[in-house]
Amino acid sequence: MGLVNWEWRGRLAANGAAALLASVAAIALSAQLANAQQAAQQTDQTKKADEEKAAPAGATLLDQILVVSRTGETAIESLASTSHVDQEQLDRRMATTPNEMLLGVPGVAAQADARRVSTSINIRGLQDFGRVAVIVDGARQNFQRSDHGTQSTFYIDPELVKSVDVIRGPVANTYGSGAIGGVVFFDTKDAEDFLKPNETWAGSVTGRYESNGKGWTSSASGAYRFNENWDTLGNIVYRNYDDYKDGGGDTVKGTGFDVLSGLLKTTIRPTDHSELKLGWVGSSDGWNEISGGVPVNDVDLKSNTFTARYNITDEDKSWLDLHINTSYNKTNLDLTSLVAQKRFNPVTGLPVVLPAGSQSTFDVGTTGIDIWNTSRFETNGIAHELTYGGDWVGDNVKTGGAAGGDSFYTPSGKRNVSGAYVQDKLTWDWLEVIAGLRYDSYSLKDETHDISGDRVSPRITVGVSPFEPAGLAGLQFYGTYAEGYRSPSITETLISGNHPAGVSFPFLPNPNLRPETGKTTEFGVNYKQNDILEAGDAFRLKAAYFNNDVDDYIDGVTLSAFDPTSGCPFGPGIPICFQYQNFAKAKIDGFEMEGVYDAAWGYAGLSASIINGHTISYEGDRADLATIPSSQVTAQLGLRFLQDKLTVGGEVQYNGKPKGNAVAKNYTLVNAFASYQATDSLKIDFRADNLFDVKYANPLNGSTTVAVYEPGVTLKLAATMRFGG
């Protein structure tokens, strides 16, 4: 089966999904009977398993090692604003979209169009054009298409993901150039996470139904262990959803979709201290774009990511801990006009008719190489973790199609971004210091432009753990100053032509754009304590205040043709132009908090983020920043029963209207969930999202031409059957 050829995706239908879920449900009933008959035999095994089970202490999300960490830190240990979402949380959220995977992560929001499958991530009010580095298994996701609303999108099915790591702010300067907002790393599933220790092979099937949009999800996984040093995993997911209804009971047209996604990954361990992971993640999607309630474009999308990750260490993981990652991501999006459309010629600005059947193409290929090593040693009682490496990312954008088609406003071109860095983490008793430097350079060119630039960005972090008494021993304070460097994108620099529809006005290229420089100051606290209210419980807390000044911030501005200094020419349309320009700076500050209490009976969590931001022009004019998300407070509670086989709980999230957003409103969402591990082979999940059917819109979509309301109450029911041997 070809990895890229997904033409047969349409052969899967909702009837097949329904049959799958019905079959699994039937198995569930029979399994319950079998479970009752075998209860006596399993009592001793269950008791033994309970005795061997690790205590909850040290098992919270903040105690799990960050996959993205280059020094093997957990979130609670890191002197930075970091978060981790694990497989248990992902299962509980029954996510249909990447946005749902990130529920309650402080400082993080997601923007999507009506279909919800293509997503742009916002961290601390920064998004689009690489300000947030979105990485899947080490591969940068740099697809971009000029449109109203979000610009940069990526495609990953939540069923393929086993964990998500988030790093907020430019402290992530060892993870590639441009991430002045932060990094979101999606780690896909592995065979070793799926196979039990005594199994050679295993498989699972999942069927899920969602009430709002009458959507079906079918998923199948299979893993095989050739020997102790070689295993492989495959996963396929099909989703088919109709248009959903918002909280007011109105159908939101254009929100239905059907998408086929897949994953192949193999892990080879040549020696006891080396590992090679080869992987592929792909999606094939098709939908209709709606305008005025009428389908106007047929869209076909194919996204494929190929990765190779190699790690080798010495026996003690001291001087050698070498990682070599290579990747290639290719996204192809084709638009075919379903009806004749009135447009404007991108060169002359004169009216044209785009006939039915006209095509526009967007092809974005991103190649990446990332190499680093960490050496661990001591000097005069001071422990060092010295990390040094380099990376390169190349974007190749090719767009084309009929005159007046959408592709003319996403320019073709090539951009290369590279960097090298060194960072030393020094630890002495109660003192921890992280000092680093990163060098970035970029080049951007098309047929008529060749632009380049470079910069050195520093980072310094100091953490102290000054207390020894038992109740305060886990308290740590830190302060950070870090800088990041983002080069202008191809679109920001080279966009040209005339606005395609509605009214005609020119887009002006700006080859003189200066790169953005993010300068962040952050003060934070980490706190961890065990055995507080009962033996084995755990409390973890991270909180931080940050201030980020983004010098030479890039944003779109409207120029007047009546102003002779603007460079905006008079044309056949309205007398304005659109151009990306530098502002003196964007100033963003805020507070974030994430805490969790975990005990044998359950867990309780609370997270919050408050973000404010504005731009300042070179003339000193101040304006609200349109990408500031809602302030959020999210409370979570989960209760465990039946020896942890049953977990029930809920989430309450308050969203506060961003300052300066004319269309946003305050709203509160309530969700509920239940998960039951009926047998070793059968798991049943239930979830209710937006339980009180609130009608609300994402504030980040406030700048788009049409307000898209989010789904109203949505009930989800799933059953997963696992087998192996």
C-alpha positions in Angstrom: 0.0 0.0 0.0 1.5 3.4 -1.0 2.0 5.8 1.9 0.8 8.8 -0.1 -1.9 7.2 -2.2 -5.0 7.6 -0.1 -7.6 7.6 -2.9 -9.5 4.7 -1.3 -10.4 6.8 1.8 -13.9 7.3 0.4 -14.6 3.6 0.5 -14.9 3.7 4.2 -18.4 4.8 5.2 -20.3 5.6 8.4 -22.1 2.2 8.1 -18.9 0.5 8.6 -18.1 2.6 11.6 -21.5 1.9 13.0 -21.1 -1.8 12.5 -17.7 -1.7 14.3 -19.1 0.1 17.3 -22.1 -2.2 17.5 -19.8 -5.2 17.4 -17.6 -3.8 20.1 -20.7 -3.0 22.2 -21.9 -6.6 21.8 -18.5 -7.8 22.9 -18.8 -5.5 25.9 -22.0 -7.2 27.1 -20.6 -10.7 26.6 -17.3 -9.6 28.2 -19.2 -8.5 31.3 -20.8 -11.9 31.7 -17.4 -13.5 31.2 -15.9 -11.1 33.7 -18.5 -12.0 36.3 -17.7 -15.7 35.9 -14.0 -15.2 36.1 -14.1 -12.8 39.0 -13.1 -15.4 41.6 -10.1 -16.5 39.5 -9.0 -12.9 39.0 -9.2 -11.8 42.7 -5.8 -13.1 43.6 -4.2 -11.5 40.5 -5.9 -8.2 41.1 -4.7 -8.2 44.7 -1.2 -8.9 43.6 -1.3 -6.1 41.0 -2.6 -3.7 43.6 0.3 -4.5 45.9 2.8 -3.9 43.1 1.2 -0.7 42.0 3.3 2.4 42.4 2.0 5.0 44.9 0.4 8.1 43.4 3.2 10.2 44.7 5.6 11.1 41.9 3.1 10.0 39.3 1.4 13.3 38.5 1.7 14.9 35.1 4.2 17.4 36.3 6.5 14.6 37.4 6.6 12.9 34.0 9.7 13.4 31.9 9.2 15.8 29.0 9.8 14.1 25.7 11.0 17.4 24.3 13.5 17.9 27.1 17.1 17.7 26.0 18.4 17.0 29.6 15.7 14.5 30.7 13.8 16.9 33.0 10.3 16.6 34.3 7.9 19.6 34.1 8.1 20.2 37.8 11.9 20.2 37.7 12.3 22.6 34.7 13.1 26.2 35.4 10.6 27.2 32.7 6.9 27.3 32.0 6.3 23.7 30.7 3.4 21.3 30.6 2.9 17.7 29.8 -0.3 15.9 28.6 0.0 12.1 28.8 -1.9 9.2 27.2 -4.3 8.9 30.1 -5.4 12.6 29.8 -5.7 12.2 26.0 -8.0 9.2 26.4 -10.1 11.0 29.0 -10.6 14.0 26.6 -11.7 11.8 23.7 -10.3 14.6 21.5 -11.6 15.0 18.0 -9.3 18.0 17.3 -5.9 19.2 18.5 -7.6 22.0 20.3 -9.3 19.4 22.6 -6.0 17.8 23.4 -4.7 21.1 24.9 -7.7 21.7 27.2 -6.6 23.5 30.4 -2.9 23.9 29.4 -2.2 27.4 30.7 -1.1 30.0 28.2 -2.2 27.9 25.2 -5.1 28.4 22.8 -6.0 27.1 19.4 -7.6 28.7 16.4 -9.3 26.7 13.7 -11.7 27.3 10.9 -15.2 25.8 10.9 -14.0 22.3 10.1 -11.7 22.2 13.1 -9.3 19.7 11.6 -6.7 22.3 10.5 -5.3 24.1 13.6 -3.1 27.0 14.5 -1.7 27.1 18.1 -1.3 30.3 20.1 1.1 30.5 23.0 1.0 33.7 25.2 -0.7 35.7 22.4 1.8 34.7 19.7 0.9 32.5 16.7 1.3 32.0 12.9 4.4 32.1 10.7 6.6 30.0 13.0 6.2 32.0 16.2 5.1 28.8 17.8 7.1 25.8 16.6 4.7 22.9 16.1 6.7 19.6 16.0 5.4 16.1 15.3 8.0 13.4 16.2 10.8 15.9 15.6 9.4 17.3 12.3 8.5 21.0 12.0 5.0 21.7 10.6 5.3 24.8 8.5 2.3 24.7 6.2 0.8 28.1 5.4 -2.0 29.4 3.3 -3.1 33.1 3.1 -6.6 33.5 4.2 -8.9 35.4 6.6 -8.2 34.3 10.2 -5.4 31.9 10.9 -2.4 31.6 8.5 -0.3 28.7 9.7 -2.0 25.3 10.2 -1.0 21.7 10.8 -2.7 18.3 10.7 -2.5 15.5 13.2 -5.2 13.1 14.4 -5.4 12.9 18.2 -5.8 9.1 18.0 -2.2 8.9 16.8 -0.7 10.9 19.7 0.5 9.5 23.0 1.7 12.7 24.6 2.0 16.5 24.1 4.7 18.7 25.6 4.5 22.5 25.7 7.3 25.0 26.4 6.2 28.6 26.7 8.4 31.5 25.7 11.8 31.8 23.9 13.5 29.7 26.5 12.9 26.9 23.9 15.8 28.3 21.9 17.4 24.8 21.7 14.5 23.5 19.7 14.9 25.5 16.5 14.8 29.0 15.2 11.8 31.3 15.3 10.0 29.9 18.4 9.6 33.2 20.2 6.2 32.1 21.5 7.2 28.5 22.4 7.1 24.9 21.3 4.4 22.3 21.1 5.8 18.8 20.6 3.4 15.9 19.6 4.9 12.5 20.3 3.1 9.7 18.4 2.5 6.2 19.8 5.2 3.5 20.0 5.0 -0.3 20.0 6.7 -0.5 23.3 3.9 1.6 24.9 1.2 -0.7 23.3 2.7 -4.2 23.9 2.7 -5.8 27.3 6.1 -7.2 28.5 5.2 -10.8 27.7 3.5 -10.1 24.4 4.9 -10.7 20.9 1.9 -9.1 19.1 -1.2 -7.1 20.0 -4.1 -5.2 18.4 -7.0 -3.1 19.2 -10.1 -1.6 17.6 -12.1 1.4 18.7 -15.5 2.6 17.7 -16.8 6.0 18.8 -20.0 7.9 18.2 -20.6 11.7 18.7 -24.1 13.1 19.0 -23.4 16.6 17.7 -22.8 16.2 13.9 -23.6 12.5 14.2 -19.9 11.7 13.9 -18.2 8.4 13.8 -14.6 7.5 14.5 -13.1 4.1 13.7 -9.6 3.3 14.8 -7.4 0.1 14.6 -3.9 -0.5 15.9 -1.5 -3.4 15.6 1.9 -3.9 17.0 4.5 -6.7 16.6 7.8 -7.4 18.5 10.2 -9.2 16.3 12.7 -9.6 19.2 13.7 -7.6 22.2 15.5 -5.1 20.0 13.0 -4.5 17.2 9.3 -3.7 17.2 6.8 -2.0 15.0 3.4 -0.3 15.3 0.7 0.7 12.8 -2.5 2.7 13.4 -5.3 3.8 11.1 -8.1 6.3 11.9 -11.2 7.3 10.0 -13.5 10.1 11.0 -16.8 11.0 9.3 -18.7 14.0 10.7 -21.7 16.0 9.5 -22.2 19.7 10.3 -22.5 20.3 14.0 -25.0 22.6 15.8 -23.9 25.5 18.0 -25.3 26.2 21.5 -28.2 28.0 20.0 -29.4 24.9 18.1 -28.3 26.4 14.7 -26.5 24.2 12.2 -23.1 25.6 11.4 -22.6 25.0 7.7 -19.3 23.7 6.4 -18.3 22.1 9.7 -18.6 18.5 8.5 -15.6 16.5 7.4 -14.3 13.0 6.7 -10.6 12.4 7.2 -8.4 9.3 7.0 -5.1 9.3 9.0 -2.4 6.7 9.6 0.8 6.0 11.4 3.7 3.6 10.9 6.6 3.4 13.3 9.4 1.0 13.9 12.0 1.0 16.6 15.4 -0.7 16.3 17.9 -1.0 19.1 21.3 -1.9 17.6 23.0 -2.0 21.0 22.1 -1.6 24.6 22.8 2.1 24.4 21.4 3.1 21.0 18.0 3.4 19.4 16.7 4.2 15.9 13.1 5.3 15.3 11.7 5.4 11.8 8.2 6.8 11.4 5.5 8.1 9.0 2.3 10.0 9.9 -0.2 10.9 7.2 -3.6 12.4 6.6 -5.9 12.5 3.6 -8.8 14.9 3.9 -11.5 16.3 1.7 -14.2 18.9 2.3 -16.2 21.7 0.7 -15.5 25.4 1.5 -18.7 27.4 2.1 -19.4 31.0 1.1 -22.8 32.5 1.7 -24.1 29.1 2.7 -23.2 27.6 -0.7 -20.3 25.2 -1.4 -17.8 27.0 -3.7 -14.6 25.0 -3.5 -13.8 21.3 -3.3 -10.7 20.8 -1.2 -8.4 17.9 -1.3 -5.5 17.7 1.2 -2.7 15.2 1.8 -0.2 15.6 4.5 2.8 13.2 5.0 5.5 13.4 7.6 8.6 11.1 7.5 11.0 11.0 10.5 14.2 9.2 11.5 15.5 9.7 15.0 18.7 8.2 16.3 20.1 8.3 19.9 23.4 6.8 21.2 24.9 7.1 24.6 27.9 5.8 26.5 27.3 3.3 29.3 26.8 6.0 32.0 25.1 8.6 29.8 28.0 10.9 30.7 29.9 12.5 27.9 27.9 10.9 25.1 24.2 11.4 24.7 24.0 12.1 21.0 20.7 12.7 19.1 20.4 12.9 15.3 16.9 13.8 13.9 16.0 14.1 10.3 12.5 14.8 8.9 10.5 15.7 5.8 7.0 17.0 5.9 5.0 17.6 2.7 1.5 19.1 2.6 -0.5 19.3 -0.6 -3.7 21.3 -0.7 -5.7 21.5 -4.0 -8.8 23.7 -4.5 -11.3 23.0 -7.3 -14.0 25.6 -8.0 -17.4 24.1 -7.9 -19.2 27.1 -9.3 -18.3 30.1 -11.4 -16.9 32.8 -9.0 -16.5 36.5 -9.6 -12.9 37.4 -8.8 -10.3 40.1 -9.5 -7.2 39.5 -11.7 -4.2 39.4 -9.3 -2.1 41.6 -11.6 -4.5 44.1 -13.1 -7.2 44.2 -10.3 -9.9 44.1 -13.0 -12.9 41.8 -12.6 -12.6 38.3 -13.9 -14.8 35.1 -13.7 -13.2 32.0 -12.2 -15.0 29.2 -14.1 -16.2 26.1 -12.4 -13.4 23.5 -12.4 -10.6 26.0 -12.0 -7.8 24.8 -9.7 -5.4 26.4 -7.2 -2.6 24.4 -5.6 -0.6 24.9 -2.4 2.5 22.6 -2.0 4.7 23.1 1.0 7.7 20.9 1.7 9.7 21.2 4.9 13.1 19.4 5.4 14.8 19.4 8.8 18.0 18.3 10.5 18.6 18.5 14.2 21.7 17.3 15.9 22.7 17.7 19.6 24.7 16.1 22.3 24.6 16.4 26.1 27.7 15.9 28.2 27.4 15.4 32.0 30.4 16.0 34.3 31.4 17.7 37.5 34.0 20.5 38.3 34.7 21.4 41.9 31.5 19.9 43.1 29.3 21.6 40.5 27.3 19.3 38.2 27.2 20.3 34.5 24.8 19.3 31.8 26.4 20.8 28.7 24.2 20.7 25.6 25.4 21.8 22.2 24.2 21.3 18.7 22.7 22.7 15.6 19.7 22.6 13.3 18.5 23.5 9.8 15.0 23.8 8.4 14.2 24.5 4.7 10.8 25.4 3.4 10.0 25.0 -0.3 6.7 26.6 -1.2 5.1 26.1 -4.6 1.7 27.6 -5.4 -0.2 28.0 -8.7 -3.5 27.9 -10.5 -5.9 30.0 -12.6 -5.7 33.8 -12.6 -7.8 35.0 -9.7 -7.4 31.8 -7.8 -6.5 31.8 -4.1 -2.9 30.5 -4.6 -1.7 33.8 -6.0 -1.8 35.3 -2.5 0.4 32.7 -1.0 3.7 33.3 -2.8 6.1 30.7 -3.9 9.7 30.8 -2.7 12.4 29.1 -0.6 13.5 29.8 2.9 16.4 28.3 4.9 16.8 28.8 8.6 19.7 27.4 10.6 21.2 27.8 14.0 23.8 26.5 16.5 23.7 26.7 20.2 25.5 25.8 23.5 23.8 25.6 26.9 25.2 24.6 30.3 23.0 23.7 33.2 25.0 24.0 36.4 23.7 22.5 39.7 25.2 23.0 43.1 23.3 22.1 46.2 20.4 24.7 46.4 21.5 26.7 43.4 20.8 26.0 39.7 22.0 28.1 36.8 21.3 27.7 33.1 23.3 29.8 30.6 23.0 29.5 26.9 23.7 31.2 23.6 22.1 30.5 20.2 23.2 31.8 16.8 20.5 32.0 14.1 20.7 32.8 10.4 18.2 32.8 7.5 18.0 33.3 3.8 14.8 33.9 1.8 14.5 34.2 -1.9 12.3 34.0 -5.0 13.0 34.9 -8.6 13.7 38.6 -7.8 14.6 38.7 -4.1 17.4 37.3 -2.0 17.3 38.3 1.6 19.3 37.2 4.6 20.1 38.0 8.3 21.6 36.6 11.5 21.7 37.2 15.2 23.0 35.8 18.6 20.4 35.3 21.3 21.2 34.7 25.0 19.5 32.9 27.9 20.2 33.0 31.6 18.2 31.3 34.3 18.8 31.2 38.0 16.9 28.9 40.3 17.2 28.6 44.1 15.8 26.0 46.6 16.7 27.8 49.8 14.5 25.9 52.4 15.3 22.7 54.3 12.3 22.2 56.5 10.1 19.3 55.3 7.1 21.5 54.4 9.3 23.9 52.3 12.0 21.6 51.0 10.2 21.2 47.7 9.9 25.0 47.1 12.0 26.5 44.3 12.1 30.0 42.9 13.6 31.0 39.5 14.1 33.9 37.3 14.9 33.9 33.5 15.9 36.3 30.8 15.8 34.8 27.3 15.8 36.1 23.7 14.5 34.5 20.5 14.8 35.4 16.8 12.2 34.9 14.2 12.9 35.6 10.5 10.1 36.9 8.3 8.2 34.2 6.4 7.9 33.9 2.6 4.3 35.2 2.7 5.0 38.2 5.0 7.9 39.3 2.7 6.6 38.5 -0.8 2.8 38.5 -0.8 1.5 40.5 -3.8 -1.4 40.7 -6.2 -4.9 42.0 -5.6 -7.5 40.9 -3.1 -9.3 38.0 -4.8 -13.0 38.7 -4.0 -15.5 41.1 -2.5 -13.5 44.3 -3.2 -10.2 44.8 -5.0 -7.1 46.3 -3.4 -3.4 45.5 -3.8 -1.2 43.4 -1.5 2.3 44.9 -1.4 5.4 42.9 -0.8 7.9 44.1 1.7 11.5 42.8 1.2 12.7 45.2 3.8 11.0 43.5 6.7 13.3 43.1 9.8 13.2 39.8 11.8 11.4 39.8 15.2 13.3 39.6 18.4 11.5 38.3 21.5 12.9 39.4 24.8 11.2 37.6 27.8 11.7 38.1 31.5 10.0 35.5 33.7 9.8 34.8 37.4 8.4 31.5 38.5 7.9 29.1 41.4 7.9 25.3 41.5 6.6 23.4 44.5 6.3 19.6 45.1 5.3 17.8 48.3 4.3 14.2 49.1 2.3 12.7 51.9 0.4 15.9 52.8 -3.1 14.6 53.8 -2.5 10.9 53.5 0.3 8.5 52.7 1.1 8.3 49.1 -0.6 11.5 48.0 1.2 14.2 46.0 0.8 18.0 45.4 2.5 19.8 42.5 2.4 23.5 41.6 4.0 25.6 38.9 3.3 29.4 38.5 5.0 32.2 36.6 4.7 35.8 35.7 6.2 36.8 32.3 6.9 39.9 30.3 7.7 39.5 26.6 8.8 42.5 24.4 8.9 41.5 20.8 11.0 44.1 19.0 10.2 44.8 15.3 6.9 42.8 15.6 5.4 42.0 12.2 1.7 42.5 11.4 -0.5 43.4 8.5 -1.4 47.1 8.1 -3.8 49.0 5.8 -2.2 51.8 3.8 -4.1 54.7 2.2 -3.6 55.6 -1.5 -4.4 59.2 -0.5 -1.2 59.3 1.5 1.7 59.9 -0.9 4.2 58.6 1.6 2.5 55.2 2.0 3.7 53.8 -1.3 0.1 52.6 -2.0 -0.8 53.2 -5.7 -4.3 54.1 -7.0 -5.9 51.1 -8.7 -9.2 50.0 -10.1 -10.5 49.0 -6.6 -10.8 50.8 -3.4 -7.9 53.2 -2.6 -6.1 51.1 0.1 -3.3 48.6 0.2 -2.4 45.8 2.5 1.2 45.1 3.6 3.1 43.4 6.3 5.2 45.9 8.3 7.3 46.1 11.4 6.0 47.7 14.5 8.4 49.1 17.1 7.4 46.2 19.4 4.6 44.1 20.8 4.4 44.1 24.6 2.8 41.0 26.1 2.7 40.1 29.8 0.7 37.7 31.9 0.4 35.1 34.7 0.2 31.3 34.4 -0.5 28.7 37.0 -0.9 24.9 37.0 -1.4 22.7 40.0 -2.6 19.2 40.8 -3.3 17.1 43.9 -3.3 13.4 43.4 -4.2 10.6 45.9 -5.5 7.1 45.8 -9.2 8.3 45.7 -8.7 10.6 42.7 -7.2 13.9 41.7 -8.0 17.6 41.6 -6.4 20.1 39.3 -6.5 23.9 38.7 -4.9 25.9 35.9 -5.1 29.6 35.0 -3.7 32.1 32.5 -4.2 35.8 32.2 -2.6 37.5 29.1 -2.5 41.1 28.0 -0.8 42.6 25.0 -0.6 45.5 22.6 1.5 46.8 19.8 3.4 50.1 19.7 4.2 51.8 16.4 7.5 53.6 15.8 5.4 56.8 16.2 4.4 55.6 19.7 0.8 54.7 18.8 -0.6 51.9 20.8 -3.2 49.3 19.6 -4.6 46.1 21.1 -3.0 42.9 19.8 -5.7 40.8 18.0 -4.1 37.5 18.8 -4.5 37.8 22.6 -6.7 34.8 23.7 -9.2 34.5 26.5 -8.1 34.6 30.0 -8.9 31.1 31.4 -9.4 29.3 34.6 -9.9 25.5 34.4 -10.8 23.2 37.3 -10.7 19.5 37.0 -11.8 16.7 39.3 -11.6 13.0 38.9 -12.7 10.2 41.3 -11.4 6.6 41.1 -13.6 3.6 42.0 -13.5 -0.2 41.7 -9.7 -0.5 42.3 -9.1 2.2 39.7 -11.0 0.5 37.0 -13.7 3.3 37.0 -12.8 7.0 36.8 -15.5 9.7 36.7 -15.2 13.4 36.8 -15.6 16.7 35.1 -14.0 20.0 34.1 -15.2 23.6 34.4 -13.5 26.3 32.3 -14.2 30.0 32.6 -13.1 32.1 29.6 -12.8 35.9 30.0 -13.2 38.3 27.2 -9.8 39.6 25.9 -9.3 43.3 26.3 -10.0 45.2 23.1 -11.8 42.3 21.3 -15.1 43.8 20.1 -16.8 40.5 19.4 -15.7 38.3 22.3 -17.8 37.5 25.3 -17.3 35.8 28.7 -18.4 32.2 28.8 -18.1 29.1 31.0 -18.0 25.5 29.7 -18.8 22.4 31.8 -17.7 18.9 30.7 -18.2 15.5 32.3 -16.5 12.1 31.6 -16.4 8.5 32.7 -13.9 5.7 31.8 -14.4 2.1 32.7 -11.9 -0.7 32.2 -14.4 -3.5 32.2 -11.9 -6.2 31.6 -8.2 -6.4 30.6 -9.4 -6.4 27.0 -12.4 -4.0 27.1 -12.5 -0.3 27.9 -15.6 1.9 27.6 -15.4 5.8 27.6 -18.1 8.4 27.8 -17.8 12.2 27.6 -20.2 15.1 27.5 -18.7 18.4 26.2 -20.4 21.8 26.7 -22.9 20.1 29.0 -25.1 23.2 29.3 -25.2 23.9 25.6 -23.5 27.3 25.8 -23.4 29.3 22.5 -19.9 30.8 22.2 -17.3 31.7 19.6 -13.5 31.5 19.8 -12.2 35.1 20.4 -9.2 34.4 18.1 -11.7 34.2 15.2 -13.0 37.7 15.9 -10.9 39.2 13.1 -12.3 36.8 10.5 -15.1 37.9 8.2 -17.7 35.5 9.6 -18.1 34.5 13.3 -18.0 30.7 13.6 -19.8 29.4 16.7 -18.3 26.4 18.4 -20.2 23.1 19.0 -23.1 23.0 21.5 -23.6 20.0 23.8 -21.8 16.9 22.4 -22.1 13.4 23.8 -19.4 10.9 23.0 -19.4 7.1 23.6 -16.6 4.8 22.7 -15.6 1.2 23.2 -12.1 -0.2 22.7 -11.3 -3.9 22.4 -7.7 -5.0 22.9 -6.2 -8.4 22.2 -2.7 -9.8 22.1 -0.4 -12.7 22.7 
